[in-house]
Amino acid sequence: NDAAVRVYGFSREEFLTMTLRDIRPPEDVPELLRQTPHPRPLGQSTAEKWRHQTKYGIVFPVIITSWELTFRDRPAELVLARREDSE
């Protein structure tokens, strides 16, 4: 979305080729890999603190909230990333 393009500095085209590893600081990737994927029951949500980084290497705190759901008869996850330092 437009907000992600603005905050992270990547183009829409770049985002389409990226994974979670690409927006995490390299030192946080091992913990990311340890924690994902851990399926949760449908409808259950989580909220966790993480760090993300921009295209230019600027690291900032985020609150990640995610919900397990079904989308078009397939398991899916809706994820909201919100800068912790924003209101």
GROMACS elastic network, one bead per residue, 0.5 to 0.9 nm:
[ bonds ]
;  ai    aj funct       b0    kb
    1     4     6  0.55022   500
    1     5     6  0.64425   500
    1     6     6  0.87939   500
    1    12     6  0.77681   500
    2     5     6  0.51377   500
    2     6     6  0.61689   500
    2     7     6  0.86758   500
    2    12     6  0.84441   500
    3     6     6  0.50880   500
    3     7     6  0.60810   500
    3     8     6  0.84374   500
    4     7     6  0.51337   500
    4     8     6  0.57414   500
    4     9     6  0.77360   500
    4    10     6  0.80851   500
    4    12     6  0.88307   500
    5     8     6  0.55770   500
    5     9     6  0.54169   500
    5    10     6  0.55168   500
    5    11     6  0.58503   500
    5    12     6  0.65383   500
    5    15     6  0.82284   500
    6     9     6  0.55307   500
    6    10     6  0.77572   500
    6    11     6  0.86710   500
    7    10     6  0.84182   500
    7    54     6  0.71953   500
    8    11     6  0.87297   500
    8    23     6  0.81674   500
    8    52     6  0.86911   500
    8    53     6  0.70239   500
    8    55     6  0.59519   500
    8    56     6  0.83323   500
    8    58     6  0.89005   500
    9    54     6  0.60127   500
    9    55     6  0.53959   500
    9    56     6  0.75016   500
   10    13     6  0.80026   500
   10    14     6  0.58577   500
   10    15     6  0.63799   500
   10    54     6  0.76559   500
   10    55     6  0.59215   500
   11    14     6  0.51011   500
   11    15     6  0.63224   500
   11    16     6  0.88075   500
   12    15     6  0.51246   500
   12    16     6  0.64302   500
   13    16     6  0.52931   500
   13    17     6  0.70140   500
   14    17     6  0.54879   500
   14    18     6  0.65756   500
   15    18     6  0.51536   500
   15    19     6  0.80963   500
   16    19     6  0.84961   500
   18    21     6  0.78345   500
   18    22     6  0.60187   500
   18    23     6  0.82050   500
   19    22     6  0.55440   500
   19    23     6  0.75325   500
   20    23     6  0.56536   500
   20    24     6  0.65644   500
   20    29     6  0.86776   500
   20    32     6  0.84181   500
   21    24     6  0.53105   500
   21    25     6  0.78638   500
   21    26     6  0.76458   500
   21    28     6  0.86626   500
   21    29     6  0.60858   500
   21    32     6  0.78666   500
   21    33     6  0.87537   500
   22    25     6  0.78811   500
   22    26     6  0.83834   500
   22    52     6  0.88865   500
   22    53     6  0.83106   500
   22    55     6  0.88571   500
   23    26     6  0.88423   500
   23    51     6  0.85122   500
   23    52     6  0.52849   500
   23    53     6  0.52183   500
   23    54     6  0.67265   500
   23    55     6  0.78799   500
   24    27     6  0.80735   500
   24    28     6  0.62232   500
   24    29     6  0.63951   500
   24    32     6  0.84562   500
   24    50     6  0.83382   500
   24    51     6  0.62951   500
   24    53     6  0.57090   500
   24    54     6  0.87681   500
   24    59     6  0.82999   500
   25    28     6  0.54332   500
   25    29     6  0.68273   500
   25    51     6  0.70406   500
   25    52     6  0.63064   500
   25    53     6  0.59941   500
   25    57     6  0.78851   500
   25    59     6  0.70505   500
   26    29     6  0.54127   500
   26    30     6  0.81501   500
   27    30     6  0.69923   500
   27    31     6  0.83874   500
   28    31     6  0.56283   500
   28    32     6  0.64083   500
   28    33     6  0.89589   500
   28    50     6  0.85251   500
   28    51     6  0.77265   500
   29    33     6  0.61764   500
   29    34     6  0.86435   500
   30    33     6  0.51618   500
   30    34     6  0.63072   500
   30    35     6  0.88237   500
   31    34     6  0.50181   500
   31    35     6  0.62833   500
   31    36     6  0.87423   500
   32    35     6  0.52971   500
   32    36     6  0.62085   500
   33    36     6  0.54290   500
   33    37     6  0.78290   500
   34    37     6  0.81428   500
   35    38     6  0.66144   500
   36    39     6  0.83312   500
   39    42     6  0.88812   500
   39    68     6  0.80535   500
   40    43     6  0.83161   500
   40    44     6  0.64452   500
   40    45     6  0.81571   500
   40    67     6  0.86918   500
   40    68     6  0.66440   500
   41    44     6  0.56783   500
   41    45     6  0.88556   500
   41    68     6  0.68667   500
   41    69     6  0.86878   500
   42    45     6  0.86518   500
   42    67     6  0.77922   500
   42    69     6  0.53775   500
   42    70     6  0.76115   500
   42    75     6  0.83593   500
   43    67     6  0.60560   500
   43    68     6  0.52335   500
   43    69     6  0.56912   500
   43    70     6  0.88244   500
   44    66     6  0.83386   500
   44    67     6  0.57644   500
   44    68     6  0.59082   500
   44    69     6  0.82956   500
   45    65     6  0.68781   500
   45    66     6  0.53676   500
   45    68     6  0.66374   500
   46    64     6  0.78231   500
   46    65     6  0.54739   500
   46    66     6  0.54867   500
   46    67     6  0.68170   500
   47    63     6  0.65495   500
   47    64     6  0.54386   500
   47    66     6  0.66807   500
   48    62     6  0.82739   500
   48    63     6  0.55974   500
   48    64     6  0.52407   500
   48    65     6  0.65763   500
   48    66     6  0.89015   500
   49    61     6  0.70658   500
   49    62     6  0.58113   500
   49    64     6  0.62605   500
   49    65     6  0.89936   500
   49    84     6  0.81600   500
   50    60     6  0.86418   500
   50    61     6  0.59542   500
   50    62     6  0.53791   500
   50    63     6  0.63338   500
   50    64     6  0.70352   500
   51    59     6  0.64934   500
   51    60     6  0.56015   500
   51    62     6  0.56817   500
   51    63     6  0.84476   500
   52    58     6  0.82549   500
   52    59     6  0.56301   500
   52    60     6  0.56209   500
   52    61     6  0.63860   500
   52    62     6  0.66907   500
   52    83     6  0.89549   500
   53    56     6  0.76440   500
   53    57     6  0.54783   500
   53    58     6  0.52054   500
   53    60     6  0.61908   500
   53    61     6  0.87336   500
   54    57     6  0.51850   500
   54    58     6  0.52422   500
   54    59     6  0.66324   500
   54    60     6  0.82986   500
   55    58     6  0.75616   500
   60    83     6  0.71938   500
   60    84     6  0.79659   500
   60    85     6  0.80873   500
   61    82     6  0.85472   500
   61    83     6  0.59031   500
   61    84     6  0.53622   500
   61    85     6  0.69694   500
   62    81     6  0.61801   500
   62    82     6  0.53067   500
   62    85     6  0.78120   500
   63    80     6  0.80518   500
   63    81     6  0.57792   500
   63    82     6  0.52406   500
   63    83     6  0.63041   500
   63    84     6  0.57594   500
   64    79     6  0.68451   500
   64    80     6  0.57247   500
   64    82     6  0.65181   500
   64    83     6  0.88171   500
   65    78     6  0.82880   500
   65    79     6  0.57715   500
   65    80     6  0.52011   500
   65    81     6  0.65596   500
   65    82     6  0.83019   500
   66    77     6  0.65365   500
   66    78     6  0.54438   500
   66    80     6  0.62140   500
   66    81     6  0.86508   500
   67    76     6  0.84432   500
   67    77     6  0.55220   500
   67    78     6  0.52278   500
   67    79     6  0.66153   500
   67    80     6  0.89516   500
   68    75     6  0.73535   500
   68    76     6  0.60277   500
   68    78     6  0.66205   500
   68    79     6  0.89740   500
   69    74     6  0.83554   500
   69    75     6  0.59880   500
   69    76     6  0.52924   500
   69    77     6  0.58051   500
   69    78     6  0.73176   500
   70    73     6  0.57561   500
   70    74     6  0.52774   500
   70    76     6  0.54784   500
   70    77     6  0.79460   500
   71    74     6  0.52747   500
   71    75     6  0.63194   500
   71    76     6  0.59649   500
   71    77     6  0.86357   500
   72    75     6  0.83931   500
   82    85     6  0.86284   500
   82    86     6  0.76297   500
   83    86     6  0.54075   500
   83    87     6  0.82658   500
   84    87     6  0.78434   500
